[in-house]
């Protein structure tokens, strides 16, 4: 068993805090309350990866819940999901309703996959999940939309409550009217936001972009998060961003949010101020 897995298992024993571990790209592990939750685990080898996977999916036998935000292969990593499903028979999987068949086709048993949509809360593996619509696109030709299928978005973010801590993982998104209000109403403590932005040159390569640093800073402040952890900025040479820009903007604008630039594989324990007195 790897040191990483041992540490993650120990962190799951936290009962008044949550451990955050950035796994690269938009991949995050949350541990606490006796549970381990993965969001968009992208742990497969790829020739263009600049950041190697910090753990092999075949070692993640203690995972309880996997959340997938959308179907791009660096978010819905089929081989990783199949391996986790195989070694962690207790694990359940949640994804947008329109892509349930893709997760099943990847090798996750259908009875362990739940499709979800915005508008209600869900209980899975002692975590409470609120799906939030994300504005993205499969290709630049259909960006930037909710990718609705019969009115149901195929791109999601999630507010996840685990061990009394609420984290908002935005998935891949750009800002849109009503996003900040919808997330703020759920009182997230932590914002996990992409910062790679978007531009004409990358869109010529069919790279659908996301929040840029300026937008991520403003969104984190608008939703009332105490902590902002940037994601999606260091994996592929054609799609990089500098988290230092985010730190500079938050400082320059004196926003009431802390920024944590979290190295891949290094846990951080989050015990939000608003929950310490409970």
Secondary structure by P-SEA (a helix, b strand, c coil): ccaaaaaaaaacccccbbbbbbccccbbbbbcccbbbbccccccccccccccccccccccccccbbbbcccccccccaaaaaaaaaacccbbbbcccccaaaaaaaccccccbbbbbcccccccccbbbbbbbbbbccccccccccccccccccccccccccccbbbbbccccccccaaaaaaaaacccccccccccccaaaaaacccccccaaaaaaaaaaacccbbbbccccccccbbbbaaaaaaaaaaacccbbbbbccccbbbbbbccccccc
